[in-house]
Amino acid sequence: MAIRRDMAVFLEAAEVTAALCRGRPCPPLLARTVETALETARKLLDPVIVDCWVAVAAVGDGRAVVQAEGDRQRILQIGPHARLLAGARQALVAAVSIGSRLDEAAGRKSRLEGYVLDCIGVMALGKVADAAAAKAEAEAGSRQWGVGPRISPGSLAGWPMEDVHVLCGMLPLAEAGLKLSAQGVIDPLKSAVGLIGIGPGYGGSTVGSVCHLCRHREACWRRRG
């Protein structure tokens, strides 16, 4: 198990406005608000990754059996897309967060700046998740294996939110300053948990996207396909 707090989170104004405007001209007021909000956000991000490696013992019938070293076997009820782990021998289970300070600041801002800060927080969380993905890619490369997509319960269609408890049960959340509610919500709010499979059964060397399989795909302003 590992806890990492040393990653840098880089977000540029052009990246944020491109995501918000989605190919349309960016209104000047929004562009100025993005610049201001980014200056605020850079001082408030508290990124953290807490992760562990698990062996993937079996995949089939919509389930995956995984086991961390020194732990019991755990069953993930992934559902119809369990095949996404079929090529894995190991998987990196990772919880990521940017802390609570940005959300607290957003609540004190105007409606527009609060909205932009919230969007920046979502994008920053994605950058922290990318840092976790890079660890999986490096480990796969060192073994001459491939790497699968990042998948998460509650987001991947058919994988119930209840499995957040299973994934988080393998991680020392409290040591990373994170808490899990009975409803499966991680505190701070800008946090997420998922896993990435690695193994000889994958052909790619980079972590892929499953946006097209996400249950939130129709409403997501960051949709990639």
Secondary structure, DSSP 8 states (H G I E B T S, - for coil): -EEE--------HHHHHHHHHTTS---HHHHHHHHHHHHHHHTT---EEEEEEEEEEEEETTEEEEEETTS--EEE---TTGGGGTT-SEEEEEEEE--SHHHHHHTTS-HHHHHHHHHHHHHHHHHHHHHHHHHHHHHHHHHT-EEEEEE-TTTBTT--TTHHHHHHTTS-GGGGT-EE-TTS-EESSSEEEEEEEEETT---SS----GGGBTTTTT-TT---
